Amino acid sequence: MVQFTIPRAGTLARTALLLMVLLVGLGLRPEVAQATHIRAGDIQAKVDTTASPNPRRIFFKMILYLDISRGANSVDQPNAVIFFGDGTSSCNPGIARQGGRLPIPGNTDTALSIYYFEHTYPATGSYTVSFVGENRNGGVINMSNPLDQSFYISTKITIDPALGLNHSPVLTAPAIDKGGMGQVFLHNPAAYDADQDSLAFHLRTSQKEPRLASTIIGPPCPGATGDNSPRPVTVPDFKYPNDPAIAANPLTVPYGGVPADPTGGNPAIFVQDVHTGQITWNAPVAAGLYNVAMVVEEWRRTPLGRRLIGEVIRDMQIAIVATNNLRPTLTIPSDICVVAGTTVTGSVTAVDGAAAGSPQTPITLFAYGGIFPPATFRQTTTGPPQAAGTFQWQTNCSNVAGLPYQVVFKAQDSPTAPAPILIDEKTWRITVVGPPPQSLRATPTAAAGGLNSMVLTWDAYTCANAARIYIYRKVNPSTFTPGPCDTGIPASAGYVRIGTVAPGATTFTDLNVDPATGTTRGLDRGQNYCYRIYADFPLPAGGESIASNEACAQVSGRGAMLTNVDVATTSTTTGQMALRWTQPRPIGGGTFTGTPSYLLSRAEGLNPLATAFVPVAHGPFTALTDTSYVDLGLDTQNKQYTYKLEFVRTFAPGQGATLTEASPTASSVRLTALPNNPPTAITLSWTYQVPWNNAGKPVTIYRRTGTTGALVQVGTAPTGATGGTFTDRDPTLAKGQSYCYYVQTEGSYAGFAFLSSLLNRSQVQCLTLNSPPCTPVLTLLPTNCDSLANLPEFPGLRERYTNRLRWTVGTTPAGCDANIISYRVYYRPTPTGRFALLGTTSATSFVHSDLAFSGGCYALQAVVASGAVSDTSNVACQDNCLFFKLPNIFTPNGDGQNSVFRPKNNSPVRRIRFQAFNRWGTKVFENTTTADDPVLINWDGGGPTGESGNGNSAKVSDGVYFYLAEVEFADFANTKRTYKGWVEIIR
């Protein structure tokens, strides 16, 4: 080994010499062209599936696509060296190919080489299995010197007993394809996962390994000196196929597919759908070969969320030729959803797109996907004029899944040589859901201890592979009717989950168990309870069934029910609420056991938390005839109240536990009144949340001119389940005059004729008829990113960001009120989402300080003396800064000063992957830090990777090291940048 001695002085000349050393040490040299023959390939994996499986034993299959265009003179690949990702390799000569080179139908210049191999790993964890081939075939125009570039592919696997017998994604469509200039190119890898894991697709650059495979091979291979660890990089001068640097001014052509481009003439695109894997290139303008890689990510759905458990990197090749031939047009069925057990049948047709004056040619149809077999596809005609085929799949319960199955159909024409074969390709998505449980029935009964219960029964569920059956309940029937493939029960249906049973269960007893405390409360008398059930299926495939029929039954007797929550007096301090409720009736006309009483509780707001309720001052009420109460000393002017009534029976010691029956909560009616613009009318809005029905009869509106005197009826208005609105357009309304209103609702309980006129008033709400407040105009003063980036150090341990807002009173809407008394300031940290109230101020500026990052969005509302609130201002946003600087020296000598390598200046980041190398290119340190880490990177001079790391006693020697930092910033776009440089360690 050549030893270089570098002077200690920090001069520019020394830096240049160090960079030269690095280039030599990393092997940056002209690569000797080896066997130039590999077009494309990928690696697939699955866990040991033998009779006595070892979870650390993995079976692999690698497919390479070889260039055989030179016939007998073409270079072959009978063996392949595999690097297993655990520091070992298959050694030379490597894994022998299974059989010889295999032909590809319809393709005379490419053959398949298939390699089967296995490896037993030392421990659980993630491993990247890779292949380095020497070299790529010639003619690839989106990279430099393809003949001199090695070929790299990999597959990342995760060994974890919790994953079971996992399989990596399988890509069933060939990794080579052809297209014509000036036409949309389509390709789908037709990927599927045998475990029904979710797949996500992303384009990436083609890669190479700068070293020869033979130099990477290491111990225990005989005579090997490498480390068995490829370190791939992007091939030189890689460009995606739509890059204008390949051919000037590439433009789209009209296309009705996805992404649609009806007129064309836009900058060319080369994109891959993240969900389906469909690649769309609209449109090639230069003939030649193109290589591009894709990452197929494998995501496991678990009860704790999604987990990335593997990925396959496929490198594929596309041949684009100049031709008058036009690609065929394929027609497939629309995406569908079916119930398991249904036979899915679909007709596929295609018409050749021959150029004018050229005859149409026969078309061959193909179908790819993980459901073949048992699914079948049979072509019935080849055309012209039309090719046709029939798809058929008999689904069953094992096919239920949360995500649709994808079937990729391909139509391939057959032009006369030398015209190239062209294709059209489309994906059909088939979702399979579970059948609904059948014959749900509900029967009320009395359980032990006098508690009311409901016994549910249903037929044994059809799908034995279901995971569980969920039981849902609501009071009174629902209007929810599931569609043909609407699974589960949406929250909007009003049901609450009350239980879960095994898939083989056929009965459930509802005792109304409180999920928070586990207390068995029993069902309330007089209530009509309705139930539905549905099944879900085990992960990773997941999926649900359609909900069962609704089964309802009423518990006999009658519970204590709130009937009135009436604002009797409006005041900020002496307000009064008049409460009334019904006396409960025992089942069968008997008497109640135990000592009965009522407990009335109150909470503020329309939908308070259960923990917010507190008993009113004079409860409980100990006589059954106590069915009314006036709650005093309240702020009924500014607050809405919700009440809860509980019927309680206590028993002497040893005679039973206390029984509590809670009626549904009921709120007061809350009224708001705002002037219209121009101020010639007043809009009233009211809200409530009550167990009785207010929508059957109109609300009555009362008004008074001025602040004293009686309020008189001025109109009625319809109302809904939770409230309504009314606009008072009386022509006598005068600008500047004060008006007061209240509304009175009239409700009824279904099934109780004597509870048919429940009258409840809102608070009295007064206002002055003036113009609405002017909408403010907001300005967010931008953060000076350049100034922060040039500070000696930022952020320090206690340094935080501060955002400054300024605004002016606007002039909209026309004639608005500019006499603003306060402003409400709102904030959200992202470009979208809900705003949160930061605070209220009478100033026209606001300082938002102590922020971990400067990015975010702000908005304002103005408030006038009447309490009227303006429309929301413009939304002012700014993104986080993007800067990142690393020092050139650190001194891990134990004195606590400059002892770790970390950024000296950085804007907020989400993640940093950091690698350090010595002058010979050997990695000595690697870690990943996130925004949650106290110090980013935090290298203390430990090394090499896998032996020490931070905090380990082994240290690298003093000297210069080169680094690579891959930084993901915390800006709105998740910007990723790579930083390269050097740092000197001095102790």
N, C-alpha and C positions, 0 to 999 in steps of 0.2 A: 504494500500500500504506500502511495506517495504521501509524505507528511509535509504540510505547509505550516510555516510559522508566520503569524500575523503580528505586526507591531501593535502596541497597546493604544497608540494615539488614535483619537477618533477623527480621522481625516476622510475626505471624500475618496481619496485613492484607495484607502483600506477597504471602504465599502464596495467599491467596484471590484477589487480583488476577491473579496468574500463572495460576491455574487458569481464571479467566474468559478470559484471553487464549488459553489452550490450546483451550478449547471453541470460541471463535470461529475460531481458526486452523485447527482440524480440521474446520470446516464443520458443527458440530452445530447444525442448524437444522431447522425443519419442512420436510419434503420435499414438493415440489410433485408431486401425482399426475400421472403421465404416462399412457402407454398401459397400462392395467391388464388384462393378458390372459394372462400366462404361468403355466401350471400346473406344468410339469415339464420336465426335459431332461437331456442328457448329451453329452459329446464323445468321439469315438473317433479313434484314430490308427494309422497304419502307415507304415513306411519306404518310400521310393521303390521301386516294383516294375516300373519301365519297363525297356526292353531294356538301357539303359546307366545303371544306377541310381547316384544320388548319395546316399551314406549320410547326408548332412546335409539332404536334401530329404524332408519329411514330408507325407503326405497325411492330411487330416482329414475327418471327417464329424460334423456336429452335428445332433441331433434335438431340436426343441422341441415341446412339447405346448401348443397354444393353446386358450384358452377361446373357443368360438364359440356360447355359449348365447344371445347376443343376436342371432343370425342375421346379417342383412346389416349390422347396426349394430355387430357385434363388431370389435374392433381387430385389425389384421393386423400381421404382422412380415415384410415382403417382403425386408428386408436385415438383416444383423447385423454389428456391429462386433466384431472378434476381436482380443484382445491376445495376442501370440505368446510372451511370456515372455522375450524377449531385448532388451526396450526398444523394440520396434516394435509397430505395430498395423496393421489393415487400412484405417484412415482412414474418413472418412465418404464415401459412405453405407454402406460396408461390403461384406460378402459377399452376393451376391444369392442368393435362395432357388432351389433346383432345382425348377422347376415351380411349381404353386400349392399351396394348402393341400390336404393329402391326408386323406381320411376314415379313421376307425378303425372296423372292422366291429363292429356292435353298440353303438356309442357315437355319440350325436347331439349332444353338447355339447362335443366335443373334436376338434381336427384336428391333423395333423402338419405341421411345417415342417422341411424337410431342407436343409442347407447343406453343400456340398462346397467345400473350399479346400485350399491347400497353402502351405508356407513352407519356404524354404531357410535354415538356421541358419548363423551365422558360424563356429561351432566345435563340437567335441564338448562334452558336458556335459549337465546336467539343466535342463529348461525347463518352466514351468507355463503352459499355454495356457488362456485363460479368456474367458468371455463375461459381460458385464454387461447385463441386460435391464431395461427400464423399462416396466412394473413387474409385480408379481404380480397374480393375479386376487383378487377379493374373496371373503369368506366363510370364509377360513382361520382357525380358532379357536384354534390353538396358537401364535399370535404376535400381537403388537399391530399394529393398523393395517396389515393386509396390502396394502391398496391403495396405501400410501405406501412400500412396501418394494421395492427393486430385486431382481432375480433374478440369482444368481451361480452358475455352475458352472465346473469346470476339469478339465483332464487334465494330469498330469505325465508327461513323457517323458524318456528317457535316450538320448542319441546317443553310441554307443560302437561302433566297428567290431567289437569282440568279440561284440556281441549279434546280429550278422547283420541280416537283414531282419525286424526285430521288429514285432509288432502289439500294440496295446493291447487290453485286455479288451473284448469285445463283449457288450452286454446285450441279449438277444433278446426278452425280454418287455417289454410296454409299461410306461412309467413312471407310469401312472395305474391306479387300481384302485378297487373299490367293496366295501363290506361292510355288514353289518346290525348294529344295536345288539343287545347281549346275545348275540352269536355270535362264535366264534373267527374272526379275520381272518387270512388267509394270503397271502403274496406272495413270489414268488421272481423275481429279475431274470433268471434263466436265462442266467447269464454263462458265457462260455467264452473260451479264449485259443487262437488259431490256432497258436501256437508251443508249446502244452502247458506254458506256465509255470504255476506254482501261483498260485491266487487266494485272497485272504483278504478277508473282508467285515467292516466295522465301521460301526455307526450313528454319525452325527454331526449336529450342529445344521444347520439351514438357514442360509444366509449371504446377506448383502447387501453392496453396495459403497456407503458413505455418499455418494459423489460421483456425479454423473451421468456416463454413459459419455462424453458429448461433452466433459466437462471433463478426462477422463483422457487423451484422445487427445493425443499429442505429436508433435514432429518425427520424421521429415521430412514428416509430413502438412501440407498447406498451411494456414497460419494457426493451427495448433494450438499450445497452450501447456502441455499436460499432460506427464506423464512416461511414459505408456504402461504404467503399473504399477499395476493394481488392488490395493487393500489390503482384502480382505474382512473382515467382522466378522459375528458371529452376529446374526440379526435380533432386534429388541427383544422381550424377554419370551418368548423361545422356550421351549416346553415339549414334552417327549416326550409322545406321545398318551396314555400311561397315567398321566400326572401328576394327582394328586388335585386340583390347583388348577384343572384344566379342568372336572371334574365330581366332586363329593364321593363318597368311598367307592367307587371303582371296584374291582370284584371279579372274579375268574376264574369261568368256568363249567366244568363237567366236560368234560375233553378227554383222549382217549386217544392223541393224537399226541405230537410232540416240541416243547417240553418237556411231558411228561404231567402231568395234574392230574386224578386220578380223581374227586375229590369236588367240586372247585371251592370257592368261598368264600374264596380267598386274595387278597392284594393283586394287582391287575391287573398284567400284564407286557407289555412291548413289547420283544422281543429279536430279534437276528439271529444265525443260526448262522454262525460264523466260517469254516467250511469250505464249506457249501453255499449260503450267502447267503439261506436261508429266513428270512423275517420272520414272527414269530408274535405276534399281539396278542390276548391273552386277558384281558379282552374289552372292546370299545368300549361306553361307556355314554351318550355324548352324540353326537347327530347333528351333522353339519357336515363341512367340509373340513379335512384335516390335511396338512401338508407335513413331510417329514423327508428328510434326506440320508443317503447311504451312501458310504463310501469303499471302492472295490474295488482292493485292492493287488495288484500284479503282482510275483511273486517268481521270479527265475531261479535254477534249480538249476545250480550249477557245481561243478567238482571241488574247489574251495576252500570250498564251502558255499553257503548261500542268499544272494541279493543282491536287494534291493528296487530294481527298475528302472523302476517307473511306478505311477501310480494314476489312477483315474477317479472323479470325484465326481459322483454322480447325485443330483439333487433330485427326489423323486417326490411325487405327491399321492394321497391316499386320501379317498374320499367315503363317509361313514358315514350311513346313513339308518335311520329307524324303520320296521320292517316286520314283518309276520307271516310273510313268506316265510322258509323255512329253506334253508340252503345244502345243496347236494348232497353225497353221500359218495362218494369216489373210492377204487377199489381197484386197486393196481398190483402188478407182480411184486416178489418179494424181490430184494434186491441180489445180483448174481451176479458170478462171475469166469469168463472163457472163454479158451481158447487161440486165438491169432490164426489166422484161417481159418474159425472157427466162424460159422455164421449164427445170430444172436441173434433170437429171436422172443418177443414178450411180449404177453399179453392184458391190456387195460385196460378196466375196467367202472366205471360210476357209477350211483347211484340218487338220484333227486331227493328232497330233504328237505322236501316240501310240508307246511305246517301242517295240523293236524287240520281236516277239513272242506273243504280246498282240494285240487283235483286236482293230480296230479303233472304236470310239464311236460317236454317234450323237453329233452335235454341235449346241448350241443355239447362235444366233446372237442378239446383242443389239445395239441400236443407242441412243446417248445422245446429247443434245444441246439445245440452246435457241430458235431454229427455229421449235421445235416440240410443238404442231402443229403450222402452217399448214403443215409443211413438214411431210412426212410419210416414214416409213421403214417397209417393209413386208418381212418376211423370207419365201422363197418358197420351200427350201429343207433343211433337217437337215443332210443328209449324213448318214453313209459314202457312197461313198468316199469323197464327197464334199458337204459342206453346202453352200447355196446361198441365197441372199436377194436382194431386189431392193429398192433403195432410190429414192424419188421423191419430188421435191419442185418447186412450181410455184412461181417464184419471181415476184415482182412488184416494183414500184417506191419507196415505203416506205422502201425497203430493201437496197437501195443504201447506202454504208458506206465506210469510208476510210480504215477500217481494214477488213480482211477476217472473215467470219463466220466459226466457227469450229464445225465440227460434229465428235464426238468420236464414233468409232465403236469398239465393243468388241465381241470376239469369245470365248465361254465358253464350254469346253468339259463336258462329263458326265460319268466319270469312275465308275467302281464298287467300293463300299465302301470296305475297308477304304481309298482307294486312294483319294487324295484331288482333287477337281475341279481346273483346271488350265485354264488360259486365255491368249489370245494375244489381244493387244489393239493398235489402230492406229488412227491418227487424219487426217481428210480431211478438207482442207481449201478452202472455196468458196468465192471469191470476187465478189461483185455485183457493177457494175458501171452504171452511167446514160447513156441513149441513146444519140447520137449526135443530136443537133438541126438540123432541116431539111430545105433545100431549101433556103440557104443564097444567097442573090442577092445584087449587088452593082451598084448604078446609080449615075453618077456625075451630079451635078447641081450647079447653081450659087445662092448663098445666098444673103441676104440683105447686102448692102454696098460693093458689088463687090467681096466678098470673095468666093473662090471656096470651095465646100463642096461635100460630098458623102452621099447619102441616102442608108442605109442598111435596107433590109426587110427579114423576115424569117417566117416560119410557127409557129403557137403557139406551145410552148414547151409541149411535151407529159407529163412530170412529173410536176404536179401542186405543189408538195411539195418541189421543188427546192428553194434555198435561193436567188439566183441572176444569171444573165447571164453576162458574161464578154465578152467585145469586144476587139479584138486584130487587129493590123495593121502592115504591113511592106511595103517597096517599092520593087516592082517586086516580081514575084512568088517565093514560097519557095519549097524546095525539101522534106519538112516534110510530111510524110504520116503516120498518127497514125495507130498503130497495132490494133488488135481486142479488146484489153482492155487498150490501152494507153490513159490515161485521161489527160485533161488539155492541155496546150501548153508549151513545154519545152523552156528554154531560148535559146538553141542551134538552134531552128527553125528560130530565127531572128525577131520574132514578138515583138511588144511593146503593153502593155495594154493601151487602150485609153478611155475606158468607162465601166460603170457598169449600168445595168438596172434591173428592177424587173422581176421575172420569167415569168410573164404574158405578158411582152412587146413583140412586133413583129416588131419594127422599131427603128432605131437610126440614127441620123444625125451627121456625122463627120465634125466638123469645125476646127479641128486641134487646140484644146485649149491647151496652154502651162500649164502643171500641176504645174509648180513651181510658176508662176505668175498669172494664171487664164486668161491670155490674149488670145483672139480669133485671130488666125493668118491666118486661111484658109489654104487650100491645095495648093501645088505648081503646077503651070501649067506644063504640059508635063510629069508629073510623073505617072507611072503605080502603083496604090495602090491596095494592096491585103489584104483581111480580113478573119478572122476566129472567131467564137464564141464558147463558151462552157458554161455549167451550173455547179454551185457547189451547195452543199446541206448543210442544217443547222447543226451546232454542237448540241450535242456532237458526233453524228454518223459521220457527215462530208461526204466526198466523192465527186467525180466530175463526169462529163460526158465526153464522147469522144468528141473531137473537131468536129465542123461542116466541111462541104466542104469548100474549098478556093474559095472566090469570088473576082475577080479582075476587075478593070476598070481604064481607063486612063483619066486624066483631060486634056482637049484640051489646045492648046497653048504651050508655052515653057518658063520655068523659066531660070534665070541666073544660069549657072552651071560652077563650076570650071573645067578646063580641064588640067591645067599644074601647077605643083609645082616642079620646076626644079632647081637643085643646079647649078647655073651658074658659081659661083666661090667658091672654097674651101679655107677657111681661118679662123683663130681663132678670128679675129677682123674685117676684111673687107669682109667677105663672102657675097654672093649675091644669092637671090632666085628670079627666074623669074616666075611670076604668070600670068595666062591667064584664061579667062572665056568667056562664050557665052553671047550674047546680048539677053535679054528676048523678047518673042513675045506674044502680047496680044491675047486673045481668039477671034476667028473670024476675025482676021486681022485688028482690029480697032486700037485705040490709047489708051495709058494709061492715066487715070485720075490722077490729082495731079502732084506734082513736083517729078520726079524720081531721084534717086541717088544710088550709091553702097557704102557699108561699108565693108571694108576688115579687118579682125581681125586675130591675130596670137597668138599661144600658143606653149610652148615647150613640146616636148614629143610625143609619138605615140598615146596615148589615154588620152588627157588632160581633166580635169573637165571643165564643161561649164563656170564656174566662172574664169577660167584661161585665157580666151581670152581677148586680149587688141587690140584696133584699131592700124593699122599701121600708121606711122607718117603722111602720106599725104592723108589719107582718110578724109571725103568721096569723091567719084568721082561723079561729078554732071552731066556728059553727058552720054547718053546711049551708045555712041560709045567708051567710055573709058572702054576697056575690057582687059587691060594688065597693069602690074606694076612690077617693079624690087625693091625688098625689100633689102636695103643696111645695111652695118655695123653689120653683124650677125656673130656668131660663128658657121659656117657650118661644121667646122672640128670635133667638139665634140658634137654637138646638132642636134637633129631631130626636125623639126617644123611641126605644123599642122595649117591649115588655114581655116577660115570660111568666106563665102561671103553672105552678106545680100542685097537684093534688097528692097529699102525703097521708099515709096511714102508719101509725106507730103501734107497737105491741109491747106488752109487758115482757120483762126478761124471761127468756126461755120459750116464748110463744111465737117467735118468728122475727125475721128481719124487717126493717122498715121498707114499705112499698111506696114508690114515688112514680106518679104518672105526670108527664109534662105535656102541656098543650103546645101547639105550634106558636111561635112568637108572632107578635103583631106590633107594627110601628104606628106612630102618629102620621098624619098627613102633613107634608112639608111643602109650603108654597113659596115660589119666587115670582117676582114681578119686575119686568124690565121695559123701559120705553122703546118704542120703535124709532126708526130713523127714516124720514123726518118725524119729529115727535107729535104725531097725530093719533097714535094708538098705543096700547099697552099689551104686552104679551105675558100671560100667566102660565106657569108650569108647576105641576105638582107631582110628588112622588110618594109612594108608600110600599110596604111589604107586609101583607096581611094574609091570614089563612082563609078568609071569606072572599067571595067574589064581588068586586066593586064594578065590574064591567057590564053587568046586566042592566043597570039604570044610569042615567046621565048624572054628572056632577052639577050641583047648583052653585052659581057664582054670585057673591054678594059684594057690594061696593059702597063706599062712603066718600063724599067730597070733603076734604079737610081732615083734621085729626080728631074731631069730636063729633058726637051724634051717632045715630043708629046706622047700621049697614043694611042696605036693601038689596033685594034680588035684582040682578041685571041680565041674567041669562043662564043657559045651561049648556053643557058640552059633553060629548062622549068621553069615556075614559077607558083605559086598558088594564091589563093585569098588574101593572106597577105604576101607573100614572097617566097623565095626559097634558094637553095644552089648550089654551083658549086665548084668542086675541080680541080685546075690547076695542071696537072701532066706533064707539059712540061719537057722533059728530059734535057733541057738546063738550068733549074733552078739550081742555085749554092748556096750552103750553105754560109752564111755570106753576101750575096748580098741583097741590098735593092730593093724592088719592090713596085710599086704603081698601084692601080686599081680603076676603077669606073664601074658601071653597068648602062645600059639604058633600061628602060621598054618601052613597046609599048602597049597602051591600047585603049579601044573603049567603047562608050556608046551604049547599046542595043537600037535599034529603031531609031537611028540617024546616017544615013549613012555618013554624012559629019564629024562626030566625030569618025573616025575609025583608026586614027594613031596618038595617043597622046603620044609624046615622053617625057620622064622625066628621068633625070640623078641623080645618087646618088652623094654624096661627093667623093672626091678622098681620098682613104685610103692607106697609105703606111706602110710597115713593113719590117723587116729584117728577112730573112729565117734562123732561128736558131731553136734549139731544144726547145720543150715546157718546161715551168717551172717545176722544181721538186715539187712533192706533199709533203707538210710538214707533219710531224708526231707530233701529239698533245698529251699533257699530262695535265690533270686537277688535281691540287694538292688537295687531299681530305680535307674536313673540319674535324677538330678534335672534333667530337661530345662529346667524353668523357670529354675533357677539358672544353667545354662550359657547360656541365651538372654539373660540379663540381664548377663552379663559384659561389660566394655568391649570385649573382642575374644576370639573363640573360633572355631575353634582357631587358636592361634599356630603358628609354624613348627615347633616341637618338641612341641606339645601333642598327647597321644593319650588315648584313652579307657581306663578301667580298670573292669572288672566284678568285683564281690565276691560270693563264695558263702559260705553258711553251711549247716550241716546238723546233724541229730541222728540218733542211732541209733534206728532204728524198732523196731516190735514185731511185725513180720510177716516170715516166716510164724509161726504159733503155735509157741511153744517154741524160737524161733531163738536162736543164740549171739550175745550182745551184746558179747563180748570181742574187739573189732575191733582189729587191729594196724595197718592201713593202709587208705587209700581210693584208688581210681582215679578220676580226674576226666576226663570226656570233654566234647568241645565240637564243635558244628557251627555255621557262620555263618548257616544258613537254617533255616526251620521244618521242612524235610524233608531227607532225605539221610542219609549215613553219619556216625557220630560218629568223631572222631579222639581218641586219648589225649593229654591235655595233660600229665599228670604224676601222680605218686603222692605222697601225704602222710599223715602220722600225725595231723595236726591235724584239727579239725572246721571248718576254714575254708580258703578258697583265694582268692588274688588273681590275676586274669587281666589283665595290664597290657599297655601298648604296642599298643593296638588302634586301627585306623583308624576303626572304628565300634563302637557299643555293642550293636547288635543281634546276637542269636544264641541258641543253646539249649545247655543243659548237662545232664549226667546223671552219676550216681555208681555205683560198685560198692564194697562193703565186702569186706575180706579178713581172715580169721582166721589163727591161727598154723599151722593145718594146711595152709594154702594154698587152702582152699575160698573160693570167690568168691560173693557174694550175687547175688540178682536185681538188675537195674538199677533205680535209684531212679526217682521221678517225673522227668519232663523239665521243666525250668524254662526258660522263654524270655522274652525281652523284645525289643521292636522298637526300631529306631533312633528317635531324637528327630526332631521336625519343627519346625524353626525356621529363619528366614532373614531377616536384617536387612541393609539397605544404608545407607550413609552419605548425608548430604545435601550433602556438599561434598568435593572433592578438588582438589589443587593440582599440576598437571603442569608445574612450573616448572624442572625439571631438578635440584632439590636432593636427589632421592632420598627425600624425605619425603612420604608421602601422595600419591604421584605417579600412582597408577592407581586407577581405580574398581573396587572388588571388595567382596564381602560383608565386613562387620565381624563378624558372627555367623552361623554356619550349621551345621546338622547335616549329615551325609553326603548328598551328592547324586550322581546319576548323570549329569545333563545339565542345562545352563542355556542357553536361547536368549534372548539379550538384544538389545533394540532401544532406541535413543535417538532422540528427536525434538526439533527446535527448537520455538520457540513458535508457528510457523506450521504445524506438523504435518508438516514434511519430515523424513524419516528421515536422520539424520546418521551413524549407526553401527549395525552389527549383527554379532553373532558367536554361535557356539555353543561352549561349553566343557564338558568332562566331568571326571569324577573323576581322570582321568589327567593333566589339565593342572596345572602347578605352581601357577598362580593362576587362580581362577575369574573370569570376565568379563574382567578385566585391560584395561579401556579406558583408554588413555593420553591421551584427548582428541583422537585422530585422527578425521578424517571428511572428506567424507561417505562413506557406504558405497559401495564400488566405486571409490573414488578414493584413499583412504589406508588406513584401518584402523589397527590397532595397529602401531606402529613406523614409520609413514610420516611424512614431514616435514610434509605438509599437516595443519593443525590447525584445529579449530573455534574460534570466538571465545569469549572469556569470557562467562559468562552462565548462565542457568538452562535446563536441558534436562529433558525428561520421558522417563521410561523405562517399558518393559514387559519384565518378566523372567518367562519361562515356565520353571518349575523342576520337574524330575523328581527326587524324593527317592529315596534308596537304602534305603527301608524295605521291609518284606516285600510291601506292596501296590503298590509303585511309584507312590506318591501323586504327583499332579501338581497344582501350584498356580500361580496367576498373581499377580505382585506389580507394582503400579503406583505411581509416585511421581515425585519430581523431585530433581535434583541440581544444585548450582551449581559451575561451574568457575572457579577463581581462579588466575591465574598471577602 
